[in-house]
């Protein structure tokens, strides 16, 4: 229970269906002023639990969260990559801790307020299926979960819209019914990502360097590669007489490559740290058709995946894809909206 409306309604629905519900908040972040992060509002979660008449336990996970989410997030930006901290958190903190405490408390299932569905396929494997309403679908953020985690997880909101969830919360008189959604990374509560990384990285934070064009010509100075991501247009601080975008970030030379929009497109990507859900893996020389999303808000594009060197997967798109960024996750779906698997983009092939 994050203290938000989604997890509150998930708990309410499960109790209404006859489950004996236990509320748990994982405290993953605490700011210098003592306040919680956006995804662990203990006071509001406790109020909801009291309203529902269920047992409630706040659990401190700040050390795990720092080592498994915040430190990799910082290291990725220092290396010129654009990470997905929520994906790491879901697998290595939220679901891992919930699974542990399920066993400690003697529960049968864990549950979350994610907008997605857990399904078991005919081959016996569990996977995540897209939510009924695409505007809130969170299956992308869950592609890295394990079979053990999925097999124990309920997601009651998978077929509901946000407006339906708020209506349920209002009718149930839950105290968070009108609470706004959190839109940003929960642990960056003040300032920009660059400010946060510079503060946490100290001497390891990259210094300013050069903007260069695709031919290597110096066209200006940047404020440190931690402030940029592939596809970015705003905040570059350079005027070239045409719309300019970040095309590439080069950690080795401390350069940010600037190009035109038509130079952002690529035909294929390589993914590392691949996790398969609906299948055990790809067979040698297999090419599997799918729809691939290269970031959370990407609608997905027709592609095929095949094995590549060192356990990586090559994703080749039917039509070029815009602004694929190393560090982001690519997630592969079948024709029914079920997650085949996904991985972290390690290389972009033009």
N, C-alpha and C positions, 0 to 999 in steps of 0.2 A: 504494500500500500504506500504509494508515493505521497499521499496527501492531496492528490488531484481527483478530478471527477471520474476519470476512466476506471482506475483501480477501485474507487469507492463503489461504482455501479457494478463492477465485476463481482465484488464481495456481496453486494445486495442480491444480485441475480442468483448466485450460488446458494446463498442462505434461503432464498425464496424457493429454490428447487429441492430443498431438504438436506443440503450439505451442512455438516458441522464445521463452520468456518473459523479459522484462526487468522487474525491480521498480523502481518509482519512488515515493518519498515526497515529497510537496509540503509543505515546512515553511511553514505559514501563520501560525503564532502562536508567540511565545515570551514567557513570563511574566517578570516582573521578577527572579524568582529563577533564571532561565535554563532553566526546564523548558518542554517543548513543550506545545502544546494537546492536547486530548483526541483530536483526529483526525490527529495527526502524531507518533506515538511512534516516532521513528527507531530507537531501540535495539531495540525489539521487531520492527519491520519488517525490520531488518538480520538479526536472528536467524532469522526465517522464510525470508528469501532464502538465507541460508547453508544452512539445513536442506534447502531445495528445490534447491540447487545452481544458482541463477540469478544473472545479473548484477544489480547493485543500485546505484541512484543517488538520494541525497537531494538535493532541489533547493530552494533558498531562494526563497519567494514572499511573504515577509512584507510587503514594500512594496505589492505588488499587492493583497494581502488587506486591508491597512489601508485603501487608497484605494477599493477596489471593494466591500468588505463591511462593515468596522467603521465607517467614517465614515458611509455611508448608514444603517446600523443606528442609530447615535447620533442622526443628524439626524431620522430618522423618529420616534424616541421623544420628542425635543424638540418635534416638531410634533404630538404627540398621536396618532401612528399606531403600529400594532403590526406590525413587519416580519417577514419570513422570511429571515434571513441565509443559511441553507443553500441556498436557491434561487439567490441571487446568487452564492454561492460555486461551486455546481455549474457554472453557465454561464460566469461571467467569470473564474474562477480555475482550478478543477480541470480541467474539460474543455478550456478554452482552452489552458492550459499543457500538458496531456497531448497535445493535438493538435499543438502546436508541437514538443514533444520527440519525438513519433512521427516527424515529418519529419526532425528533426535526427539521430535514431538509425537512420533508414531502416526503421522498423517498418511493418507493414501495418495494424495495428489498435491501438486503445487498449481497455482493459478496466477495469471497476470491480466492486466488491463490492455494488452496489445490488441490492435485491430488486425487480426489474422486468424487462421484456423489451423489446428493441428489435425492431420488426417493420417490414417494407416492404410497403406496401399496393399494391393493383392500380393505383392512380393514379400509382405511382412514388414517392410521398412516404414518408418515414420517420416513425414515431411511437413513443411509449412505451406499452406495454400493461401493465395491472396484473399484479402477481405472482400466482402461483397461490394463495398463502396470504395472505389478506387482512390477517392480524394484523401482517405485516411489510412489506406493500406500500409502496413508496417512489415510485411513479409520480408522485404529487403534487409531490414535490420536484424533479422533472426536467422539468416542463412547458415550461420556458423555454429548453431546449437548441435549437440550430440544426440545420438539415438536414445541414450539413457535419459537425457533431459527432456526430449520431446515425448517419450513414452509416458512420462509422469506429469505432463503439463496440460492444463485446461486453459482455454482462451475464450471466455464467454461473450466477448464483444465482436467476434469475427463477422457476424452478419448484421450488425447494427450500424446505423449512421451516427455521426456526432450529435445531430439534433435529437435523435431518438435517445441517445445516452443522457443528454441533458434533460430531456423530458422525464425519463425514468427517475433521475436524481431529484428533480423538482417534486414529482408526485410522491417520492419516498421521503421528502423533506430532509435530504442529506445536506449538511452544512456547506458542502463544497459545490453545490449545484451550478452556481454561476461563476465559479473560479476560472480565471483565464487559463488558456493552455500555455505551457512553457514552450518557447520556440528556439531557444539557444542551448548550447552545450552547458550542462548543469553546473560545471565547476568554473566556468569563466563568467563570474558574476559582476565584474567591473572592468571596463576597458575592452580592448580588442584582443584577439588571439595572440597577436604579436607582442602586446604588452605583457600578457600572461606568460608567454614562453620566455621572453627576455628576463622577466623577474625570476622564473623558476630555473632557467638554464644558467644564469650567471655568466661566467666567462666563456661558456660553450656557445652562447648565442652568436650567430653570424653577424659580422660587421657589414657596413654598407659596401656596395660594389657597383658594377656597371650593368646598365641596360645595354643589350646588343641586338642588332637586327639579325635576320636569318643568315646573313653573309658574314656575321662576326664583327660588323662595324659598331663602334661605341656610339650610342645615341643619347646617353644620359647616365645619371647615377640613381641607384635604388637605395632603399633604407634598410636592407637586410632581407634575405630570401624568406625569412619566416613570415613576412607580411604579404606574400603573394601566393596565388594558386593558378594552375592552368585554366585558361578561359576568362580570367579576370580582366575587366576593362576599366572599372572605376578606381580612382585613387592611385593611379600610376604617376601622376605629376609630370607627364611629358606630353608635348604637343608636336605631332608629326604631320599634321595636315590631312590625316585620314584616321578612321577608327582603328585604334591599336589595342591588341590583346596580349596577355601572357601566353606564349606558345610553349615554353619549356623553362624549367628551372635547373640550373647546372651547379650542383653543390661543389664539385671539384674545382671549378674556376670562379665560384661566387658570382655567377652571371644569371641574369634573367633575360631570356630571349623574347623579343617582342615581334609580333607578326600581324598580318591582316587576318580577318575572320576566316577567309577561305583556306588559310594555312593551319587552322586548328583541327582539320579533319584527318582521320586515320582509318585505315582499312582493317586493322587487326590489333589485338593486345595480347600480352602474356600475363597470366595470373599465377601467383605463388600461394602457398598456404591454403590450398584448395580443400574445401570440405564438401563432400557429397552427401545428399540427403536421400533423394528418391531412388538412387542407385548406389551400388558399392563403389563404383569407379568406372572409368573408361577402359575398354579393351584396346590392345595394341592395334594401331591403324584405324581405330573407330572414329567416325565423324558423326556427331549427334546434333541434329537440328534443334534449335531452341530460340527463345526470345531472351536477349541479354540486356540488363540494365547496368549502366556504368556509374550511376549515382542514384541517390534516393529519389529525386524528383524526375529522373530520366524516364520517359514512357516505355522504354524498351525497344529494341530493334531486332529484326530477324538476323540470325547468325548460326554458325555451327561451331561446336567445340571439339577439340581433338587433343590427344596427349602430346606433350612437348618434353623437352629435356629436363631431367632432374625432378620429375614429379610435378612439373608445372603443366598448365593447360593453355593452349592457344585458342583464342576466340576470334573468328573471322566473320566480319559483318557483311551482309548482303549489300548494304549501302554504307558509305563512309560515316563514321560516328564523330560527333563534335566534342572536342575538349575532354578527351580521356585523360585523367590525371593519375600518375603514379601515387600509390598510397590509398586511393579510393578503392572500394570493392565493386567487383562485377558479379552479378547474380544471374543465374541461368534458370529459366522457367520452361515448363512444357506447355502444350497447348491447352491444358486445363487450368493453368495458373498455379501449378504446384512447383515448388523450388526443386530443381534438379541438384543444384549445388552452387557454389560460388567461391571466389578467391580474391586476393588483393592484387591490384594491377601493379606489375613490376616493370613492364616495358610497353611502349607504344610504338607500333609499326606503321609507318606512313604508307 
